[in-house]
C-alpha cells in the first residue's frame, strides 16, 4: 500500500514538473531498490548498471538548442567534476535528447 501511494505521488509530481526527475530516482537501483517499470520506460527503457566512482570531467554538447530549458547555455561546455552513471543500453531511439 505505501509503495503504491509513493508511486502515485511521484507520478503526479513528474506529470506536472518533468524536470523534477533526478538521480534520486535512477540511483534507487544502486541503493538496492528496484526501479519502477514506468520510470525505466520514461527514461527510454534503460536500467542502471553502474557508475564511475571517481569524479571525472565530461564534454557536453547541446542537441536541441531551441528547447526552452537550454536557455543561454553555450553549444558545448565542460562539466569539470561529476559522478557519471552507466546503463544497460542507450535510450537514444526512445527519448528526445536535449544534450549529450
N, C-alpha and C positions, 0 to 999 in steps of 0.2 A: 504493500500500500504506500509506504513512504517513498519508495522508488518511483512509482507512478506519479505521485504528487510532485516530486522533484523534477521528473521528466517534463510534466505539464508546465511547470514554472519556467524551465529552461526554454521550451518551445515557444512560450508566449514572449519571452524576452528577445529571443533571436528573430522571431517573426516581426517584431516592432523595431529592433535595432540589430541588423545582421552584423554590424561592426563590433558587437559585443563578444563575438566568438573569439576566443583567445586560447593560449596554450594550456590553460587550466582544463579545457575540455579534451584536448589532444593528450595531455600528459596523464590523464586518468588511467590510460592503459599502462603507462610506465610505472605508475604507482600501484599497480596490481588490480585495478578495476577495469572491467571490460568496457570498451567504447560502445555506446548505444548504436545500433544499426542505422537509425535515422541520421545520426551525426556522421558516421562513415559515408553514407550516401550523400549527405550535404557537402562533404569535403571531397567528393569525386570518387568515392569507393576505396579510399586508402585506409590503411591500418598502420598505426605507429609501429616502427621496427626497432629503432634505437636512436642514439644521439651521439654527437661528438662531445666527449666530456670536457675538453678544454675549450676555452673561449677562442674563437677564430674570427678573422675578418672575412667579409664577403662582398663581392661586387654586385650591385643591384641594377637592373635595367627596367625602366617603365615600358610596359607593353600596351597599355591603354591610357595614353596621356589625356584623353578627353573625359575620362571618368572624373566626377566631381571630387572624389576623395583623394585624387592625386595632387590636387591643388597646385601649389607653386614648386613642387619638387623638380629638381633637375632630371633630365632624361636618364642619367646614370649617376650613381653615388655609391659610396662605400660605407658599409656598416662595419665599424672598426673592431668591435668586441661583442660577440654574441654567441650563445649556445645554439647549435644547429641540430635539427631533427632529421631523421631518415624514416622513410615509409616503404611499404612493401611494393609499391608501384607508383608510376607517375599518374596524377589525376588529370593531366592536360586535356585529354579528349572529353572530359566530363564536367569541366568547370571553365569559367571565364577568368583568365589570368589578368591581373592588373599590373603586376610586376614579377620579375624573376630574378 
